[in-house]
């Protein structure tokens, strides 16, 4: 079993971290309707006041790409874009298994 995983970091304007966390948690909630999305975690690091991390695991890369074209996803992207000042794909992963998969 191989799954498509992503680990990314968003940098936001000063004071906007909680706003982005809220938007990304809405995204996570919308992913509940997609069985191809197996994990969508939103995290923060206390020592990085402008950073939000997202870890995702998908059935495959095509499922992830398809999710980006959904109207719900596009709406959330439009809301988030104005406060995002940078993005970093920390890694693209091949998830082999574990708890939660």
N, C-alpha and C positions, 0 to 999 in steps of 0.2 A: 504494500500500500504506500503510494507516494501522494502527497498533497502539496499544493502550492501555498507557500507562506511568505508573508511580507512583514518586515519590521521597519517602521518609519518614524521620523521625528518632524514635528511641525514647530516652527518658531513664530510667535505672535507678538503683536504690539504690546508695549508695557500695559499691564493691568487687564489684558484681554484673555489670559489663560483660561479662566473659568468659563468665559463665553464660548471659547472653542471646545472645551471639555463638554459643555452642554450640547453643542451642535453635534459633536462626534458621538455622544451617548444617544442622541436621536437617531443617528446613522446606525448605531449598534442595534437599537430597537427595531429599525426597519429591516435589518439583516435577519431578524428572527423569522421573517416570512420566506427567507431563501435557504432551503436545505443545503445548498451548495456552499454556503458560508458556515463553516464549522466553529470558528472562533473569531471574535472581534472584540479585542480588549483595548480600553482607553486607560492610559496611565500617566502619572506625573512624577517628577522627581523634585523633592522638596528644595534641593539646592539649585534648581533651574526654574526661576519664576516665569519665564517666557516660553517654556517648552512643554509640548504634549507628545506622548508616544502612543503609537497604535501598532498592535500586533494582530495580524489576520492570518487565518488558515482557511483555504478554499479547496474544494474538490479538485480543481485544476485552474490553470491560468485563464482559460477561456471564461470560466464562471466569474472570475474576478473582473475581467474586462467587460463582460456583459453587465455586471452590476453598476458600472460607471455610467452607463447610458440610461439607466432607469430615471424616470421623472423625479422621484423622491430624492435620489442621490444628486441629481443635477440641481435641485432646489437647495439642498444642504450645502453643496459646493459653492453656489452663488452667495449664500449667507456667510460662509466661512472665508472666502477669498479676500474680502477687504481687510481683515485683521491678520492674515497670515503674511509674515515678512520673509519666510524662508521654509524650505522643505529639504529633508535629507532622507533618502532611502538607505537606511543603515545596512540592510541586507535583504536579498531575496533568498528564500530558503526552500529546501525540499524537506517537508515534514514527514517523518517516517512513522510516527505514532506516539502514544503516551496518553496520560490521563486527559480526558476531554475530547479525544478524537474517537 
